[in-house]
Amino acid sequence: MIYIGNFPENKNNCWDENIFFKQMNKYSLQTNRKFIPICIIEAKKITLLLN
C-alpha cells in the first residue's frame, strides 16, 4: 500500500533528499506503508522512488 500525503511535522511537504528518505523510512516502518510526500511527486521524482 502506498500512502501519499504530508509528514505531520512539515506542513510544507518538501524535504531535501537525505531528510526525506530518513522520514520515509521511519514512517514506512511505523505504518508498514510506503510513504511518499506530495511535493516529491510534483517534482516528478516518484519514478525514482518506485524503481
DSSP file (Angstrom, degrees, kcal/mol; ACC not computed):
  #  RESIDUE AA STRUCTURE BP1 BP2  ACC     N-H-->O    O-->H-N    N-H-->O    O-->H-N    TCO  KAPPA ALPHA  PHI   PSI    X-CA   Y-CA   Z-CA
    1    1 A M              0   0    0      0, 0.0    33,-1.9     0, 0.0     2,-0.5   0.000 360.0 360.0 360.0 131.9    0.0    0.0    0.0
    2    2 A I  E     -a   34   0A   0     31,-0.2     2,-0.6    33,-0.0    33,-0.2  -0.921 360.0-158.4-108.3 125.6    1.4    3.4   -0.9
    3    3 A Y  E     -a   35   0A   0     31,-3.1    33,-2.5    -2,-0.5     2,-0.6  -0.899   5.0-164.8-104.3 125.6    0.3    6.3    1.2
    4    4 A I  E     +a   36   0A   0     -2,-0.6     2,-0.3    31,-0.2    31,-0.1  -0.941  41.5  87.1-112.7 121.0    0.6    9.8   -0.4
    5    5 A G  E    S-a   37   0A   0     31,-1.1    33,-0.6    -2,-0.6     2,-0.3  -0.945  71.2 -58.3 179.9-162.4    0.4   12.7    1.9
    6    6 A N        -     0   0    0     -2,-0.3     5,-0.1    31,-0.2    30,-0.0  -0.778  43.5-111.5-108.8 152.4    2.4   15.0    4.1
    7    7 A F    >   -     0   0    0      3,-0.3     3,-1.3    -2,-0.3     6,-0.2  -0.607  29.7-126.5 -73.3 137.5    4.5   14.3    7.1
    8    8 A P  T 3  S+     0   0    0      0, 0.0    -1,-0.1     0, 0.0     3,-0.1   0.845 106.0  52.6 -55.9 -36.8    2.9   15.7   10.3
    9    9 A E  T 3  S+     0   0    0      1,-0.2     2,-0.6     2,-0.1    -2,-0.0   0.681 106.8  55.3 -76.3 -15.2    6.0   17.7   11.3
   10   10 A N    X   -     0   0    0     -3,-1.3     3,-0.9     1,-0.1    -3,-0.3  -0.861  54.2-180.0-128.1  99.6    6.4   19.5    8.0
   11   11 A K  T 3  S+     0   0    0     -2,-0.6    -1,-0.1     1,-0.2    -2,-0.1   0.775  83.0  63.4 -67.7 -25.9    3.5   21.5    6.6
   12   12 A N  T 3  S-     0   0    0      2,-0.1    -1,-0.2     1,-0.1     3,-0.1   0.737  93.3-145.3 -73.4 -21.2    5.4   22.5    3.5
   13   13 A N    <   +     0   0    0     -3,-0.9    26,-0.7    -6,-0.2     2,-0.4   0.629  59.0 112.6  72.6  11.6    5.7   18.9    2.5
   14   14 A C        +     0   0    0     25,-0.1     2,-0.3    24,-0.1    -1,-0.2  -0.949  37.8 172.9-124.8 142.8    9.2   19.3    1.0
   15   15 A W        -     0   0    0     -2,-0.4     2,-0.2    -3,-0.1    -5,-0.0  -0.956  38.0-108.1-138.6 152.5   12.4   17.9    2.1
   16   16 A D     >  -     0   0    0     -2,-0.3     4,-2.7     1,-0.1     5,-0.2  -0.520  51.6-102.1 -71.9 162.9   16.0   17.7    1.0
   17   17 A E  H  > S+     0   0    0      1,-0.2     4,-2.8     2,-0.2     5,-0.2   0.855 117.8  52.7 -64.1 -38.3   16.6   14.1   -0.1
   18   18 A N  H  > S+     0   0    0      1,-0.2     4,-1.9     2,-0.2    -1,-0.2   0.943 114.7  41.7 -62.3 -46.9   18.5   12.9    3.0
   19   19 A I  H  > S+     0   0    0      1,-0.2     4,-2.7     2,-0.2     5,-0.2   0.917 114.1  54.2 -64.5 -42.7   15.8   14.1    5.4
   20   20 A F  H  X S+     0   0    0     -4,-2.7     4,-3.1     1,-0.2    -2,-0.2   0.934 109.2  45.4 -58.3 -48.7   13.1   12.8    3.1
   21   21 A F  H  X S+     0   0    0     -4,-2.8     4,-2.5     2,-0.2    -1,-0.2   0.883 112.6  51.3 -67.8 -35.9   14.5    9.3    2.9
   22   22 A K  H  X S+     0   0    0     -4,-1.9     4,-2.1    -5,-0.2    -1,-0.2   0.942 114.6  43.6 -61.8 -45.8   15.1    9.2    6.7
   23   23 A Q  H  X S+     0   0    0     -4,-2.7     4,-2.7     2,-0.2     5,-0.3   0.909 112.6  51.8 -66.1 -41.7   11.5   10.3    7.3
   24   24 A M  H  X S+     0   0    0     -4,-3.1     4,-2.6    -5,-0.2    11,-0.3   0.924 110.8  48.3 -61.9 -43.2   10.0    8.0    4.7
   25   25 A N  H  X S+     0   0    0     -4,-2.5     4,-2.3     2,-0.2    -1,-0.2   0.905 111.2  51.0 -63.4 -40.6   11.9    5.0    6.2
   26   26 A K  H  X S+     0   0    0     -4,-2.1     4,-2.1     1,-0.2    -2,-0.2   0.939 114.3  42.4 -62.2 -47.2   10.6    6.0    9.7
   27   27 A Y  H  X S+     0   0    0     -4,-2.7     4,-2.5     1,-0.2     6,-0.4   0.866 112.0  54.8 -68.8 -35.1    7.0    6.2    8.6
   28   28 A S  H  X S+     0   0    0     -4,-2.6     4,-2.0    -5,-0.3     5,-0.4   0.918 110.5  45.8 -64.3 -41.8    7.3    3.1    6.5
   29   29 A L  H  < S+     0   0    0     -4,-2.3    -2,-0.2     1,-0.2    -1,-0.2   0.897 115.8  46.7 -66.2 -39.7    8.5    1.1    9.5
   30   30 A Q  H  < S+     0   0    0     -4,-2.1    -2,-0.2    -5,-0.2    -1,-0.2   0.867 128.5  22.8 -70.7 -36.5    5.8    2.6   11.7
   31   31 A T  H  < S-     0   0    0     -4,-2.5    -2,-0.2     2,-0.2    -1,-0.2   0.485  94.1-126.7-113.1  -5.6    2.9    2.1    9.4
   32   32 A N  S  < S+     0   0    0     -4,-2.0     2,-0.3    -5,-0.3    -4,-0.2   0.819  75.9 112.0  58.7  30.9    4.1   -0.7    7.1
   33   33 A R  S    S-     0   0    0     -6,-0.4     2,-0.5    -5,-0.4    -2,-0.2  -0.949  76.8-111.9-129.3 151.6    3.3    1.5    4.1
   34   34 A K  E     -a    2   0A   0    -33,-1.9   -31,-3.1    -2,-0.3     2,-0.6  -0.740  36.6-151.0 -80.3 128.6    5.4    3.3    1.6
   35   35 A F  E     +a    3   0A   0     -2,-0.5   -31,-0.2   -11,-0.3    -7,-0.1  -0.903  18.0 178.5-112.9 120.7    5.1    7.0    2.3
   36   36 A I  E     -a    4   0A   0    -33,-2.5   -31,-1.1    -2,-0.6     5,-0.1  -0.941  22.8-136.7-125.2 109.5    5.5    9.5   -0.5
   37   37 A P  E >>  -a    5   0A   0      0, 0.0     4,-1.1     0, 0.0     3,-0.8  -0.311  21.6-120.6 -62.9 148.1    5.2   13.2    0.2
   38   38 A I  H 3> S+     0   0    0    -33,-0.6     4,-2.2     1,-0.2     3,-0.4   0.858 108.4  59.0 -59.1 -40.1    3.2   15.2   -2.3
   39   39 A C  H 3> S+     0   0    0    -26,-0.7     4,-1.8     1,-0.2    -1,-0.2   0.820  99.0  58.9 -66.2 -27.4    5.9   17.6   -3.3
   40   40 A I  H <4>S+     0   0    0     -3,-0.8     5,-2.5   -27,-0.3     6,-0.4   0.911 107.8  46.6 -64.6 -39.9    8.2   14.7   -4.3
   41   41 A I  H ><5S+     0   0    0     -4,-1.1     3,-2.1    -3,-0.4     5,-0.3   0.919 109.7  53.0 -65.3 -43.7    5.5   13.7   -6.9
   42   42 A E  H 3<5S+     0   0    0     -4,-2.2    -1,-0.2     1,-0.3    -2,-0.2   0.832 106.0  54.2 -62.0 -30.5    5.2   17.3   -8.0
   43   43 A A  T 3<5S-     0   0    0     -4,-1.8    -1,-0.3    -5,-0.2    -2,-0.2   0.384 116.1-119.7 -83.2   5.0    8.9   17.3   -8.6
   44   44 A K  T < 5S+     0   0    0     -3,-2.1     3,-0.2    -5,-0.1    -3,-0.2   0.823  78.3 124.9  61.7  33.9    8.5   14.2  -10.7
   45   45 A K    >>< +     0   0    0     -5,-2.5     4,-1.6     1,-0.2     3,-0.5   0.353  38.2  99.2 -99.4   4.9   10.7   12.1   -8.5
   46   46 A I  H 3> S+     0   0    0     -6,-0.4     4,-2.0    -5,-0.3     5,-0.2   0.845  77.0  58.0 -64.0 -31.8    8.1    9.4   -8.0
   47   47 A T  H 3> S+     0   0    0     -3,-0.2     4,-1.1     1,-0.2    -1,-0.3   0.883 103.7  53.7 -65.5 -35.4    9.7    7.2  -10.6
   48   48 A L  H <4 S+     0   0    0     -3,-0.5     3,-0.3     1,-0.2    -1,-0.2   0.914 111.3  45.8 -60.7 -43.0   13.0    7.3   -8.6
   49   49 A L  H  < S+     0   0    0     -4,-1.6    -2,-0.2     1,-0.2    -1,-0.2   0.823 114.2  46.8 -71.8 -31.3   11.1    6.1   -5.5
   50   50 A L  H  <        0   0    0     -4,-2.0    -1,-0.2     1,-0.2    -2,-0.2   0.565 360.0 360.0 -91.7  -8.3    9.2    3.4   -7.2
   51   51 A N     <        0   0    0     -4,-1.1    -1,-0.2    -3,-0.3    -2,-0.1   0.488 360.0 360.0 -77.9 360.0   12.1    1.9   -9.1
